[in-house]
Structure formats: C-alpha cells, structure tokens
Amino acid sequence: MNKKILTKREEEVFTLLVKNKTTREIARELNISEKTVRNHISNAMQKLGVKGRAQAVVELLRLGSITL
C-alpha cells in the first residue's frame, strides 16, 4: 500500500534537501527557479500536514518516500 503522496519533482527536491543542499543549489541542479523550489517544498508540506521542512523530512522518511 505504498501510496504516492508527493510528485516526482517534490520528492527530488526533498532528496536534495536531505543532502544539505540550499534552495539555490537545488534550483540550479534541477534547472528550475528558486521560487519553484520553495513552491514544491510548500506544496509538499501542505500535503503532508506539517509546518516545517524538518517535519516534512521526518514524515517522508517515515513513509519511505525518501532515504538518507
């Protein structure tokens, strides 16, 4: 029952976030704007029902959507 919560791109953003990448570095690596990175993070946090990036990471790890 591994239900997908996030889009592929949102998962890519969080995968880079847990590697300690900055918003700017993530934007460059994915060839998108910093605002788009922030939007992906915000959308993901809303879907997960959490209030911060750290909480989102913990929840995504718990769900198995990302790994360290």
Contact map, one row per residue, 1 for C-alpha under 8 A:
11100000000000000000000000000000000000000000000000000000000000000000
11110000000000000000000000000000000000000000000000000000000000000000
11111000000000000000000000000000000000000000000000000000000000000000
01111110000000000000000000000000000000000000000000000000000000000000
00111110000000000000000000000000000000000000001100000000000000000000
00011111111000000000000000000000000000000001001000000000000000000000
00011111111000000000000000000000000000000000000000000000000000000000
00000111111100000000000000000000000000000000000000000000000000000000
00000111111110000000000000000000000000010000000000000000000000000000
00000111111111000000000000000000000000011001000000000000000000000000
00000111111111100000000000000000000000000000000000000000000000001100
00000001111111110000000000000000000000000000000000000000000000000000
00000000111111111000000001000000000010011000000000000000000000000000
00000000011111111100000000000000000000001000000000000000100000000100
00000000001111111110000000000000000000000000000000000000000000000110
00000000000111111111100001000000000000000000000000000000000000000000
00000000000011111111111001000000000000000000000000000000000000000000
00000000000001111111100000000000000000000000000000000000100000000001
00000000000000111111100000000000000000000000000000000000000000000001
00000000000000011111110000000000000000000000000000000000000000000000
00000000000000011111111111000000000000000000000000000000000000000000
00000000000000001001111111000000000000000000000000000000000000000000
00000000000000001000111111100000010011000000000000000000000000000000
00000000000000000000111111110000010000000000000000000000000000000000
00000000000000000000111111111000000000000000000000000000000000000000
00000000000010011000111111111100010010000000000000000000000000000000
00000000000000000000001111111111110110000000000000000000000000000000
00000000000000000000000111111111100000000000000000000000000000000000
00000000000000000000000011111111000000000000000000000000000000000000
00000000000000000000000001111111000000000000000000000000000000000000
00000000000000000000000000111111100000000000000000000000000000000000
00000000000000000000000000111111110110000000000000000000000000000000
00000000000000000000000000110011111110000000000000000000000000000000
00000000000000000000001101100001111111000000000000000000000000000000
00000000000000000000000000000000111111100000000000000000000000000000
00000000000000000000000000100001111111110000000000000000000000000000
00000000000010000000001001100001111111111000000000000000000000000000
00000000000000000000001000000000011111111100000000000000000000000000
00000000000000000000000000000000001111111110000000000000000000000000
00000000110010000000000000000000000111111111000000000000000000000000
00000000010011000000000000000000000011111111100000001000000000000000
00000000000000000000000000000000000001111111110000000000000000000000
00000000000000000000000000000000000000111111111000000000000000000000
00000100010000000000000000000000000000011111111100000001000000000000
00000000000000000000000000000000000000001111111111111001000000000000
00000000000000000000000000000000000000000111111111100000000000000000
00001100000000000000000000000000000000000011111110000000000000000000
00001000000000000000000000000000000000000001111111000001001000000000
00000000000000000000000000000000000000000000111111100000000000000000
00000000000000000000000000000000000000000000110111110011000000000000
00000000000000000000000000000000000000000000110011111011000000000000
00000000000000000000000000000000000000000000100001111111000000000000
00000000000000000000000000000000000000001000100000111111100000000000
00000000000000000000000000000000000000000000000000011111110000000000
00000000000000000000000000000000000000000000000001111111111000000000
00000000000000000000000000000000000000000001100101111111111100000000
00000000000001000100000000000000000000000000000000001111111110000000
00000000000000000000000000000000000000000000000000000111111111000000
00000000000000000000000000000000000000000000000100000011111111100000
00000000000000000000000000000000000000000000000000000001111111111100
00000000000000000000000000000000000000000000000000000000111111111111
00000000000000000000000000000000000000000000000000000000011111111000
00000000000000000000000000000000000000000000000000000000001111111100
00000000000000000000000000000000000000000000000000000000000111111110
00000000001000000000000000000000000000000000000000000000000111111110
00000000001001100000000000000000000000000000000000000000000110111111
00000000000000100000000000000000000000000000000000000000000010011111
00000000000000000110000000000000000000000000000000000000000010000111
